[in-house]
Amino acid sequence: MENNAQPNSPRPTDSRPSSSLLTGKVAVVYGGAGSLGAGIAKAYADAGARVFLAGRTEATLAKAASEAGAEHDVLDARDEDAVEAHAASVVERAGRIDISVNLVPRGDWQGVPLTEMSVAEYTRPVVRGIACQFITARAAARRMAAQGSGVILSLDSGSANGSPMMGGTAAADGAIDALIRQLAQEVGPAGVRVCGIWTAGVTDSLTPEKLASAGARGLDESALEGVRSHLDGLRMTKRSPRIADIAALATFLASDAAVAITGTWINATAGMFAS
């Protein structure tokens, strides 16, 4: 397939404060136009990394990149030829890839009993999710193994631990959980770490539009607040994770401070379930 990566927006030279955790690192965030991707990208840039956002929609991607202090490339992360070409392009422009994060939507369909779901509705997030995660992780791992270091991160809801009415989300999460653990074993000897974050819903990333795409149609702001409150009530801490919480954790995991962490999933569900 044709490579549609389009380099844009030189990185701003602002003087924002940096925690220095990621100074000198180069990060690629797939699905970077979403609220969570943009939040992680900004946290990475604030920590000193050079960040490339990748996504399919120029307008939203450019806006997110501008706000995060990142560069952006228009890219379909489900196109393996395009992803390989883009990874090579990042290495050409920045010299290396140190961090790869995949937050690309999978087409999950939820809130319907399994007995009432179609095969397509159930399998869509599984097929799309594992293929996309595999494509981007493989591209990153090839380059990281060659340079002798790097971190590949993924994120899902942790629904493989058991979540009714989540449709194919549980199966998709389980497949990605397994991919991360297997890849970590294979590329660990080359100095590459691979791990993931379970969130079970990041409440300030939820919008009526996002929930509608997953099957919850007709929600107004009041109903959305009800969803958020319900999720809060399911946590041990009675507070759901926020974008800033996940971005801070993703920054730590991508840094050398987390050098001993690989082949595992971090339970950041605020106690939605024990692990």
Stockholm file with secondary structure:
# STOCKHOLM 1.0

chainA/1-275         MENNAQPNSPRPTDSRPSSSLLTGKVAVVYGGAGSLGAGIAKAYADAGARVFLAGRTEATLAKAASEAGAEHDVLDARDEDAVEAHAASVVERAGRIDISVNLVPRGDWQGVPLTEMSVAEYTRPVVRGIACQFITARAAARRMAAQGSGVILSLDSGSANGSPMMGGTAAADGAIDALIRQLAQEVGPAGVRVCGIWTAGVTDSLTPEKLASAGARGLDESALEGVRSHLDGLRMTKRSPRIADIAALATFLASDAAVAITGTWINATAGMFAS
#=GR chainA/1-275 SS CCCCCCEECCCCCCCCCCCCTTTTCEEEEETTTSHHHHHHHHHHHHTTCEEEEEESCHHHHHHHHHHHTCEEEECCTTCHHHHHHHHHHHHHHHSCCCEEEECCCCCCCCSSCGGGCCHHHHHHHHHHHHHHHHHHHHHHHHHHHHHTCEEEEEEECCGGGCCTTCTTHHHHHHHHHHHHHHHHHHHGGGTEEEEEEECSCCGGGCCHHHHHHTTCCSCCHHHHHHHHHHHHHTSSSSCCCCHHHHHHHHHHHHSGGGTTCCSEEEECSSSSSCC
#=GC SS_cons         CCCCCCEECCCCCCCCCCCCTTTTCEEEEETTTSHHHHHHHHHHHHTTCEEEEEESCHHHHHHHHHHHTCEEEECCTTCHHHHHHHHHHHHHHHSCCCEEEECCCCCCCCSSCGGGCCHHHHHHHHHHHHHHHHHHHHHHHHHHHHHTCEEEEEEECCGGGCCTTCTTHHHHHHHHHHHHHHHHHHHGGGTEEEEEEECSCCGGGCCHHHHHHTTCCSCCHHHHHHHHHHHHHTSSSSCCCCHHHHHHHHHHHHSGGGTTCCSEEEECSSSSSCC
//
